[in-house]
Amino acid sequence: MSENVYDILVERGFIEQATHPDEIREMLGKESVTFYIGFDATADSLTAGHFLTVMAMMHMQRAGHRPIALLGGGTTMIGDPSGKSDMRTIMTKETIQHNADRFAEQLSRFITFDDDKAIIANNADWLLDLNYVEFLREVGVHFSVNKMLAAECYKQRMEKGLTFFEFNYMIMQSYDFLKLFQKYGCNLELGGNDQWSNIIGGVNLIRAKEQKPAYGLTFKLLTTSEGIKMGKTMKGAVWLDPEKTSPYEFFQYWRNIEDVKVEECLGLLTFLPMDEVRRLGSLKDSEINKAKEVLAYEVTKIVHGEEEANKALEASRSLFGGSMNTSDIPTTTYPASKFDEGIDIITLLVDGKLAASRGDARRNVTQGGVTVNDEKCTDFAKVFKTKDLNAEGALLIRRGKKAFHLYKPE
């Protein structure tokens, strides 16, 4: 093997905590390691938040290691309390299976599963038919309730009331690690930093039951400078599924992130050499927009392919440059008769998801944050009719500097 992937992950900013840093680095440098990352199937698409762990899997596989993508057909029925203030909504087996199938489909775009180079597993295979008493005897004896209650993942839920239902999550995730160790020789678990307590549980369980070494690594979570998880917009999550978040919207999300986060995201979410990442990250003032454009292009290219990335780049440049190539901009169409009658600005903003509510739309307009066909609109009662459409027969509305939407008659 060439450069040790542990060093690559450290340099690019992935690693937050490791159970045994020196041993893990040595192991990754001298042998092909089978490792796993779990994905609870809570939706029918992966999100921008998942993408960081997918990138880590790609780095690991490129270095000759074997990923296991563990779909949480069983654990999704409980719900991980980590970082949550409320209990997860209970989902049906059918919905969970559908979501798991979609995850498998998306992951196969990034990870090579041919010739046993990677494995997709589903913890429903061993969790759903467990004998409760046997499970308590075999696994429950290795967990101290005192230590579990002290774990970070339960603290937030303790204040509102942690159910016994959720309390089992750590033991189930630890059992997953044990099963993957026994079945595939998997001895390394990776995950977001909010999984640290759960990962340690699995490491300790394997060491106790099998008397063999096992290891855990966590990655930093993508957050804004205020510590809020990245990958959320007014419309909700930023999805990897182009039907849920268009490639253009996906591009724009990364094109518009905070200046202070550009270098970090370039390191974590692209394969650009680190010298180039540092050069782009050091750009100042308006020059940083060039780095944001590179980031948006590179991430969109990995997720949606080069053709979609080029289309999104062209659409973005045309908007920021003032020309009107609008084919990839999110669009809402109305019957032509609606424009004959007239549509008020508040309705337009809400329909195009440029505002979360009518009140939010009204605030944006009165504060001068909305332009229609490059003219500022400050009258929240303003109505737009057919005569107001631009030369292309559309209304192009912009909220702030970054959010665009096109409105056309059918």
Contacts in CASP RR format, 6 or more apart in sequence:
PFRMAT RR
TARGET T0000
AUTHOR 0000-0000-0000
METHOD contacts of the structure
MODEL  1
MSENVYDILVERGFIEQATHPDEIREMLGKESVTFYIGFDATADSLTAGH
FLTVMAMMHMQRAGHRPIALLGGGTTMIGDPSGKSDMRTIMTKETIQHNA
DRFAEQLSRFITFDDDKAIIANNADWLLDLNYVEFLREVGVHFSVNKMLA
AECYKQRMEKGLTFFEFNYMIMQSYDFLKLFQKYGCNLELGGNDQWSNII
GGVNLIRAKEQKPAYGLTFKLLTTSEGIKMGKTMKGAVWLDPEKTSPYEF
FQYWRNIEDVKVEECLGLLTFLPMDEVRRLGSLKDSEINKAKEVLAYEVT
KIVHGEEEANKALEASRSLFGGSMNTSDIPTTTYPASKFDEGIDIITLLV
DGKLAASRGDARRNVTQGGVTVNDEKCTDFAKVFKTKDLNAEGALLIRRG
KKAFHLYKPE
1 29 0 8 1.000
1 30 0 8 1.000
1 63 0 8 1.000
1 64 0 8 1.000
2 63 0 8 1.000
3 63 0 8 1.000
4 25 0 8 1.000
4 28 0 8 1.000
4 29 0 8 1.000
4 63 0 8 1.000
5 28 0 8 1.000
5 29 0 8 1.000
5 59 0 8 1.000
5 60 0 8 1.000
5 62 0 8 1.000
5 63 0 8 1.000
5 65 0 8 1.000
6 15 0 8 1.000
6 24 0 8 1.000
6 25 0 8 1.000
6 28 0 8 1.000
6 29 0 8 1.000
7 25 0 8 1.000
8 59 0 8 1.000
8 63 0 8 1.000
9 15 0 8 1.000
9 56 0 8 1.000
9 59 0 8 1.000
9 217 0 8 1.000
11 274 0 8 1.000
12 59 0 8 1.000
12 267 0 8 1.000
12 268 0 8 1.000
12 274 0 8 1.000
12 277 0 8 1.000
13 220 0 8 1.000
13 264 0 8 1.000
13 267 0 8 1.000
13 268 0 8 1.000
14 52 0 8 1.000
14 55 0 8 1.000
14 56 0 8 1.000
14 59 0 8 1.000
14 219 0 8 1.000
14 220 0 8 1.000
14 268 0 8 1.000
15 217 0 8 1.000
15 218 0 8 1.000
15 219 0 8 1.000
15 220 0 8 1.000
16 192 0 8 1.000
16 193 0 8 1.000
16 218 0 8 1.000
16 219 0 8 1.000
16 220 0 8 1.000
17 193 0 8 1.000
17 196 0 8 1.000
17 217 0 8 1.000
17 218 0 8 1.000
18 24 0 8 1.000
18 215 0 8 1.000
18 216 0 8 1.000
18 217 0 8 1.000
18 218 0 8 1.000
19 199 0 8 1.000
19 200 0 8 1.000
19 203 0 8 1.000
19 215 0 8 1.000
19 216 0 8 1.000
19 217 0 8 1.000
20 213 0 8 1.000
20 215 0 8 1.000
20 216 0 8 1.000
23 213 0 8 1.000
23 215 0 8 1.000
24 188 0 8 1.000
24 215 0 8 1.000
24 216 0 8 1.000
24 217 0 8 1.000
27 33 0 8 1.000
27 188 0 8 1.000
27 215 0 8 1.000
28 63 0 8 1.000
28 65 0 8 1.000
32 64 0 8 1.000
32 65 0 8 1.000
32 66 0 8 1.000
33 60 0 8 1.000
33 65 0 8 1.000
33 66 0 8 1.000
33 187 0 8 1.000
33 188 0 8 1.000
34 65 0 8 1.000
34 66 0 8 1.000
34 68 0 8 1.000
34 119 0 8 1.000
34 184 0 8 1.000
34 185 0 8 1.000
34 186 0 8 1.000
34 187 0 8 1.000
34 188 0 8 1.000
35 60 0 8 1.000
35 65 0 8 1.000
35 66 0 8 1.000
35 67 0 8 1.000
35 68 0 8 1.000
35 186 0 8 1.000
35 187 0 8 1.000
35 188 0 8 1.000
35 189 0 8 1.000
35 190 0 8 1.000
36 67 0 8 1.000
36 68 0 8 1.000
36 69 0 8 1.000
36 70 0 8 1.000
36 121 0 8 1.000
36 176 0 8 1.000
36 177 0 8 1.000
36 180 0 8 1.000
36 186 0 8 1.000
36 188 0 8 1.000
36 189 0 8 1.000
36 190 0 8 1.000
37 53 0 8 1.000
37 56 0 8 1.000
37 57 0 8 1.000
37 67 0 8 1.000
37 68 0 8 1.000
37 69 0 8 1.000
37 70 0 8 1.000
37 189 0 8 1.000
37 190 0 8 1.000
37 191 0 8 1.000
38 69 0 8 1.000
38 70 0 8 1.000
38 71 0 8 1.000
38 72 0 8 1.000
38 176 0 8 1.000
38 191 0 8 1.000
39 46 0 8 1.000
39 50 0 8 1.000
39 69 0 8 1.000
39 70 0 8 1.000
39 71 0 8 1.000
39 72 0 8 1.000
39 103 0 8 1.000
39 107 0 8 1.000
40 72 0 8 1.000
40 73 0 8 1.000
40 75 0 8 1.000
40 76 0 8 1.000
40 79 0 8 1.000
40 80 0 8 1.000
41 71 0 8 1.000
41 72 0 8 1.000
41 73 0 8 1.000
41 76 0 8 1.000
41 96 0 8 1.000
41 97 0 8 1.000
41 99 0 8 1.000
41 100 0 8 1.000
41 102 0 8 1.000
41 103 0 8 1.000
42 76 0 8 1.000
42 79 0 8 1.000
42 88 0 8 1.000
42 91 0 8 1.000
42 99 0 8 1.000
43 99 0 8 1.000
43 237 0 8 1.000
43 239 0 8 1.000
44 98 0 8 1.000
44 99 0 8 1.000
44 102 0 8 1.000
44 241 0 8 1.000
45 102 0 8 1.000
45 103 0 8 1.000
45 106 0 8 1.000
45 239 0 8 1.000
45 240 0 8 1.000
45 241 0 8 1.000
45 244 0 8 1.000
46 54 0 8 1.000
46 103 0 8 1.000
46 106 0 8 1.000
46 107 0 8 1.000
46 239 0 8 1.000
46 240 0 8 1.000
46 241 0 8 1.000
47 231 0 8 1.000
47 237 0 8 1.000
47 238 0 8 1.000
47 239 0 8 1.000
47 240 0 8 1.000
48 222 0 8 1.000
48 230 0 8 1.000
48 231 0 8 1.000
48 237 0 8 1.000
48 238 0 8 1.000
48 239 0 8 1.000
48 240 0 8 1.000
48 250 0 8 1.000
48 253 0 8 1.000
49 222 0 8 1.000
49 229 0 8 1.000
49 230 0 8 1.000
49 231 0 8 1.000
49 238 0 8 1.000
50 240 0 8 1.000
51 240 0 8 1.000
51 269 0 8 1.000
51 299 0 8 1.000
51 303 0 8 1.000
52 192 0 8 1.000
52 219 0 8 1.000
52 220 0 8 1.000
52 221 0 8 1.000
52 222 0 8 1.000
52 268 0 8 1.000
52 269 0 8 1.000
53 190 0 8 1.000
53 191 0 8 1.000
53 192 0 8 1.000
53 219 0 8 1.000
54 107 0 8 1.000
54 110 0 8 1.000
54 111 0 8 1.000
55 268 0 8 1.000
55 269 0 8 1.000
55 302 0 8 1.000
56 190 0 8 1.000
56 219 0 8 1.000
57 67 0 8 1.000
57 69 0 8 1.000
57 110 0 8 1.000
57 111 0 8 1.000
57 190 0 8 1.000
58 110 0 8 1.000
58 111 0 8 1.000
60 67 0 8 1.000
60 190 0 8 1.000
61 67 0 8 1.000
61 111 0 8 1.000
61 112 0 8 1.000
61 117 0 8 1.000
61 118 0 8 1.000
66 116 0 8 1.000
66 117 0 8 1.000
66 118 0 8 1.000
66 119 0 8 1.000
67 111 0 8 1.000
67 118 0 8 1.000
67 119 0 8 1.000
68 118 0 8 1.000
68 119 0 8 1.000
68 120 0 8 1.000
68 121 0 8 1.000
68 180 0 8 1.000
68 184 0 8 1.000
68 186 0 8 1.000
69 103 0 8 1.000
69 104 0 8 1.000
69 107 0 8 1.000
69 111 0 8 1.000
69 118 0 8 1.000
69 119 0 8 1.000
69 120 0 8 1.000
69 121 0 8 1.000
70 121 0 8 1.000
70 122 0 8 1.000
70 123 0 8 1.000
70 176 0 8 1.000
70 180 0 8 1.000
71 100 0 8 1.000
71 103 0 8 1.000
71 104 0 8 1.000
71 120 0 8 1.000
71 121 0 8 1.000
71 122 0 8 1.000
71 123 0 8 1.000
72 96 0 8 1.000
72 100 0 8 1.000
72 122 0 8 1.000
72 123 0 8 1.000
72 124 0 8 1.000
73 96 0 8 1.000
73 97 0 8 1.000
73 100 0 8 1.000
73 122 0 8 1.000
73 123 0 8 1.000
73 124 0 8 1.000
73 127 0 8 1.000
73 128 0 8 1.000
74 96 0 8 1.000
74 122 0 8 1.000
74 123 0 8 1.000
74 124 0 8 1.000
74 127 0 8 1.000
74 128 0 8 1.000
74 172 0 8 1.000
75 123 0 8 1.000
75 127 0 8 1.000
75 169 0 8 1.000
75 172 0 8 1.000
75 173 0 8 1.000
75 176 0 8 1.000
76 91 0 8 1.000
76 96 0 8 1.000
76 99 0 8 1.000
76 100 0 8 1.000
77 90 0 8 1.000
77 91 0 8 1.000
77 93 0 8 1.000
77 96 0 8 1.000
77 128 0 8 1.000
78 88 0 8 1.000
78 165 0 8 1.000
78 166 0 8 1.000
78 168 0 8 1.000
78 169 0 8 1.000
78 172 0 8 1.000
79 87 0 8 1.000
79 88 0 8 1.000
79 166 0 8 1.000
79 169 0 8 1.000
80 88 0 8 1.000
80 153 0 8 1.000
80 166 0 8 1.000
80 169 0 8 1.000
80 173 0 8 1.000
80 198 0 8 1.000
81 87 0 8 1.000
81 153 0 8 1.000
81 154 0 8 1.000
81 156 0 8 1.000
81 157 0 8 1.000
81 162 0 8 1.000
81 166 0 8 1.000
81 169 0 8 1.000
82 152 0 8 1.000
82 153 0 8 1.000
82 194 0 8 1.000
82 195 0 8 1.000
82 197 0 8 1.000
82 198 0 8 1.000
83 153 0 8 1.000
83 156 0 8 1.000
83 194 0 8 1.000
84 156 0 8 1.000
84 157 0 8 1.000
85 156 0 8 1.000
85 157 0 8 1.000
85 160 0 8 1.000
86 160 0 8 1.000
87 163 0 8 1.000
87 165 0 8 1.000
87 166 0 8 1.000
96 124 0 8 1.000
97 124 0 8 1.000
100 122 0 8 1.000
100 124 0 8 1.000
102 241 0 8 1.000
104 120 0 8 1.000
106 240 0 8 1.000
106 241 0 8 1.000
107 120 0 8 1.000
110 302 0 8 1.000
111 118 0 8 1.000
112 118 0 8 1.000
113 119 0 8 1.000
113 120 0 8 1.000
119 184 0 8 1.000
121 180 0 8 1.000
121 183 0 8 1.000
121 184 0 8 1.000
123 172 0 8 1.000
123 176 0 8 1.000
123 179 0 8 1.000
126 175 0 8 1.000
126 176 0 8 1.000
126 179 0 8 1.000
127 172 0 8 1.000
127 175 0 8 1.000
127 176 0 8 1.000
135 175 0 8 1.000
138 209 0 8 1.000
139 171 0 8 1.000
139 174 0 8 1.000
139 175 0 8 1.000
139 178 0 8 1.000
139 205 0 8 1.000
140 171 0 8 1.000
142 204 0 8 1.000
142 205 0 8 1.000
142 208 0 8 1.000
142 209 0 8 1.000
143 170 0 8 1.000
143 171 0 8 1.000
143 174 0 8 1.000
143 201 0 8 1.000
143 205 0 8 1.000
148 154 0 8 1.000
148 167 0 8 1.000
148 170 0 8 1.000
149 158 0 8 1.000
151 170 0 8 1.000
151 197 0 8 1.000
152 196 0 8 1.000
152 197 0 8 1.000
153 170 0 8 1.000
153 194 0 8 1.000
153 195 0 8 1.000
153 196 0 8 1.000
153 197 0 8 1.000
153 198 0 8 1.000
154 162 0 8 1.000
154 167 0 8 1.000
154 197 0 8 1.000
157 166 0 8 1.000
169 198 0 8 1.000
170 197 0 8 1.000
170 198 0 8 1.000
170 201 0 8 1.000
173 195 0 8 1.000
173 198 0 8 1.000
173 199 0 8 1.000
173 201 0 8 1.000
173 202 0 8 1.000
174 198 0 8 1.000
174 201 0 8 1.000
174 202 0 8 1.000
174 204 0 8 1.000
174 205 0 8 1.000
175 202 0 8 1.000
175 205 0 8 1.000
177 186 0 8 1.000
177 189 0 8 1.000
177 199 0 8 1.000
177 201 0 8 1.000
177 202 0 8 1.000
177 203 0 8 1.000
177 205 0 8 1.000
177 206 0 8 1.000
177 214 0 8 1.000
178 202 0 8 1.000
178 205 0 8 1.000
178 206 0 8 1.000
178 209 0 8 1.000
178 210 0 8 1.000
180 186 0 8 1.000
181 187 0 8 1.000
181 206 0 8 1.000
181 210 0 8 1.000
181 212 0 8 1.000
181 214 0 8 1.000
182 210 0 8 1.000
187 206 0 8 1.000
187 212 0 8 1.000
187 213 0 8 1.000
187 214 0 8 1.000
187 215 0 8 1.000
188 214 0 8 1.000
188 215 0 8 1.000
188 216 0 8 1.000
188 217 0 8 1.000
189 199 0 8 1.000
189 202 0 8 1.000
189 203 0 8 1.000
189 214 0 8 1.000
189 215 0 8 1.000
189 216 0 8 1.000
189 217 0 8 1.000
190 216 0 8 1.000
190 217 0 8 1.000
190 218 0 8 1.000
190 219 0 8 1.000
191 199 0 8 1.000
191 217 0 8 1.000
191 218 0 8 1.000
191 219 0 8 1.000
192 218 0 8 1.000
192 219 0 8 1.000
192 220 0 8 1.000
192 221 0 8 1.000
193 218 0 8 1.000
193 219 0 8 1.000
193 220 0 8 1.000
193 221 0 8 1.000
194 221 0 8 1.000
195 218 0 8 1.000
196 218 0 8 1.000
199 216 0 8 1.000
199 217 0 8 1.000
199 218 0 8 1.000
200 216 0 8 1.000
202 214 0 8 1.000
203 214 0 8 1.000
203 215 0 8 1.000
203 216 0 8 1.000
206 212 0 8 1.000
206 214 0 8 1.000
207 213 0 8 1.000
207 214 0 8 1.000
220 268 0 8 1.000
221 229 0 8 1.000
222 229 0 8 1.000
222 230 0 8 1.000
222 231 0 8 1.000
222 265 0 8 1.000
222 268 0 8 1.000
223 229 0 8 1.000
223 230 0 8 1.000
224 230 0 8 1.000
224 258 0 8 1.000
224 261 0 8 1.000
225 258 0 8 1.000
225 260 0 8 1.000
225 261 0 8 1.000
230 257 0 8 1.000
230 261 0 8 1.000
231 237 0 8 1.000
231 238 0 8 1.000
231 253 0 8 1.000
232 238 0 8 1.000
233 249 0 8 1.000
233 253 0 8 1.000
234 353 0 8 1.000
234 354 0 8 1.000
234 355 0 8 1.000
234 356 0 8 1.000
235 245 0 8 1.000
235 249 0 8 1.000
235 353 0 8 1.000
237 245 0 8 1.000
238 245 0 8 1.000
238 249 0 8 1.000
238 250 0 8 1.000
238 253 0 8 1.000
239 245 0 8 1.000
240 250 0 8 1.000
240 303 0 8 1.000
242 250 0 8 1.000
242 304 0 8 1.000
242 308 0 8 1.000
245 253 0 8 1.000
246 328 0 8 1.000
246 330 0 8 1.000
247 300 0 8 1.000
247 303 0 8 1.000
247 304 0 8 1.000
247 308 0 8 1.000
247 309 0 8 1.000
247 311 0 8 1.000
247 312 0 8 1.000
247 328 0 8 1.000
248 311 0 8 1.000
248 312 0 8 1.000
248 315 0 8 1.000
248 316 0 8 1.000
248 328 0 8 1.000
248 329 0 8 1.000
248 330 0 8 1.000
249 330 0 8 1.000
250 299 0 8 1.000
250 300 0 8 1.000
250 303 0 8 1.000
250 304 0 8 1.000
250 312 0 8 1.000
251 296 0 8 1.000
251 297 0 8 1.000
251 300 0 8 1.000
251 309 0 8 1.000
251 312 0 8 1.000
251 313 0 8 1.000
251 315 0 8 1.000
251 316 0 8 1.000
252 296 0 8 1.000
252 312 0 8 1.000
252 316 0 8 1.000
252 402 0 8 1.000
252 403 0 8 1.000
252 404 0 8 1.000
253 296 0 8 1.000
254 265 0 8 1.000
254 269 0 8 1.000
254 292 0 8 1.000
254 295 0 8 1.000
254 296 0 8 1.000
254 299 0 8 1.000
254 300 0 8 1.000
255 292 0 8 1.000
255 293 0 8 1.000
255 295 0 8 1.000
255 296 0 8 1.000
255 316 0 8 1.000
255 402 0 8 1.000
256 292 0 8 1.000
256 401 0 8 1.000
256 402 0 8 1.000
257 265 0 8 1.000
257 292 0 8 1.000
257 295 0 8 1.000
259 288 0 8 1.000
262 280 0 8 1.000
262 281 0 8 1.000
262 288 0 8 1.000
262 291 0 8 1.000
262 292 0 8 1.000
262 295 0 8 1.000
263 277 0 8 1.000
263 278 0 8 1.000
263 280 0 8 1.000
263 281 0 8 1.000
263 282 0 8 1.000
263 291 0 8 1.000
265 295 0 8 1.000
265 299 0 8 1.000
266 272 0 8 1.000
266 277 0 8 1.000
266 280 0 8 1.000
266 281 0 8 1.000
266 291 0 8 1.000
266 294 0 8 1.000
266 295 0 8 1.000
266 298 0 8 1.000
267 274 0 8 1.000
267 277 0 8 1.000
269 295 0 8 1.000
269 298 0 8 1.000
269 299 0 8 1.000
269 302 0 8 1.000
270 277 0 8 1.000
270 295 0 8 1.000
270 298 0 8 1.000
270 299 0 8 1.000
270 302 0 8 1.000
271 298 0 8 1.000
271 302 0 8 1.000
272 280 0 8 1.000
272 294 0 8 1.000
272 298 0 8 1.000
280 290 0 8 1.000
280 291 0 8 1.000
280 294 0 8 1.000
280 295 0 8 1.000
281 288 0 8 1.000
281 291 0 8 1.000
283 290 0 8 1.000
283 291 0 8 1.000
293 313 0 8 1.000
293 316 0 8 1.000
293 317 0 8 1.000
296 312 0 8 1.000
296 313 0 8 1.000
296 316 0 8 1.000
297 309 0 8 1.000
297 312 0 8 1.000
297 313 0 8 1.000
298 309 0 8 1.000
300 308 0 8 1.000
300 309 0 8 1.000
300 312 0 8 1.000
300 313 0 8 1.000
301 309 0 8 1.000
304 312 0 8 1.000
311 327 0 8 1.000
311 328 0 8 1.000
312 328 0 8 1.000
314 325 0 8 1.000
314 328 0 8 1.000
315 325 0 8 1.000
315 326 0 8 1.000
315 327 0 8 1.000
315 328 0 8 1.000
315 329 0 8 1.000
318 324 0 8 1.000
318 325 0 8 1.000
318 326 0 8 1.000
319 326 0 8 1.000
319 329 0 8 1.000
319 404 0 8 1.000
322 374 0 8 1.000
324 390 0 8 1.000
324 391 0 8 1.000
324 392 0 8 1.000
324 396 0 8 1.000
326 392 0 8 1.000
326 394 0 8 1.000
326 396 0 8 1.000
326 406 0 8 1.000
329 396 0 8 1.000
329 404 0 8 1.000
329 405 0 8 1.000
329 406 0 8 1.000
330 352 0 8 1.000
330 353 0 8 1.000
330 404 0 8 1.000
330 405 0 8 1.000
330 406 0 8 1.000
331 405 0 8 1.000
331 406 0 8 1.000
331 407 0 8 1.000
331 408 0 8 1.000
332 348 0 8 1.000
332 351 0 8 1.000
332 352 0 8 1.000
332 405 0 8 1.000
332 406 0 8 1.000
332 407 0 8 1.000
332 408 0 8 1.000
333 407 0 8 1.000
333 408 0 8 1.000
333 409 0 8 1.000
333 410 0 8 1.000
334 343 0 8 1.000
334 407 0 8 1.000
334 408 0 8 1.000
334 409 0 8 1.000
334 410 0 8 1.000
335 409 0 8 1.000
335 410 0 8 1.000
336 386 0 8 1.000
336 409 0 8 1.000
336 410 0 8 1.000
338 409 0 8 1.000
339 384 0 8 1.000
339 385 0 8 1.000
339 386 0 8 1.000
339 389 0 8 1.000
339 409 0 8 1.000
340 385 0 8 1.000
340 386 0 8 1.000
341 385 0 8 1.000
342 383 0 8 1.000
342 384 0 8 1.000
342 385 0 8 1.000
343 383 0 8 1.000
343 384 0 8 1.000
343 385 0 8 1.000
343 407 0 8 1.000
344 381 0 8 1.000
344 382 0 8 1.000
344 383 0 8 1.000
344 384 0 8 1.000
345 361 0 8 1.000
345 365 0 8 1.000
345 370 0 8 1.000
345 372 0 8 1.000
345 377 0 8 1.000
345 379 0 8 1.000
345 380 0 8 1.000
345 381 0 8 1.000
345 382 0 8 1.000
345 383 0 8 1.000
345 384 0 8 1.000
346 355 0 8 1.000
346 358 0 8 1.000
346 359 0 8 1.000
346 361 0 8 1.000
346 362 0 8 1.000
346 365 0 8 1.000
346 380 0 8 1.000
348 354 0 8 1.000
348 384 0 8 1.000
348 395 0 8 1.000
348 397 0 8 1.000
348 407 0 8 1.000
349 355 0 8 1.000
349 361 0 8 1.000
349 364 0 8 1.000
349 365 0 8 1.000
349 370 0 8 1.000
349 397 0 8 1.000
349 399 0 8 1.000
350 357 0 8 1.000
350 358 0 8 1.000
350 361 0 8 1.000
351 407 0 8 1.000
352 405 0 8 1.000
352 407 0 8 1.000
353 405 0 8 1.000
354 361 0 8 1.000
354 364 0 8 1.000
354 370 0 8 1.000
354 397 0 8 1.000
354 399 0 8 1.000
354 403 0 8 1.000
354 405 0 8 1.000
355 361 0 8 1.000
355 364 0 8 1.000
355 399 0 8 1.000
361 380 0 8 1.000
362 380 0 8 1.000
364 370 0 8 1.000
364 399 0 8 1.000
364 400 0 8 1.000
365 377 0 8 1.000
365 378 0 8 1.000
365 379 0 8 1.000
365 380 0 8 1.000
365 382 0 8 1.000
366 378 0 8 1.000
366 380 0 8 1.000
368 376 0 8 1.000
368 377 0 8 1.000
368 378 0 8 1.000
369 376 0 8 1.000
369 399 0 8 1.000
369 400 0 8 1.000
370 376 0 8 1.000
370 377 0 8 1.000
370 378 0 8 1.000
370 397 0 8 1.000
370 398 0 8 1.000
370 399 0 8 1.000
370 400 0 8 1.000
371 377 0 8 1.000
371 397 0 8 1.000
371 398 0 8 1.000
372 384 0 8 1.000
372 388 0 8 1.000
372 395 0 8 1.000
372 396 0 8 1.000
372 397 0 8 1.000
373 388 0 8 1.000
373 390 0 8 1.000
373 395 0 8 1.000
373 396 0 8 1.000
374 396 0 8 1.000
384 395 0 8 1.000
386 409 0 8 1.000
388 395 0 8 1.000
389 395 0 8 1.000
389 409 0 8 1.000
390 396 0 8 1.000
393 408 0 8 1.000
393 409 0 8 1.000
394 406 0 8 1.000
394 407 0 8 1.000
394 408 0 8 1.000
395 406 0 8 1.000
395 407 0 8 1.000
395 408 0 8 1.000
396 404 0 8 1.000
396 405 0 8 1.000
396 406 0 8 1.000
396 407 0 8 1.000
397 404 0 8 1.000
397 405 0 8 1.000
397 406 0 8 1.000
397 407 0 8 1.000
398 404 0 8 1.000
END
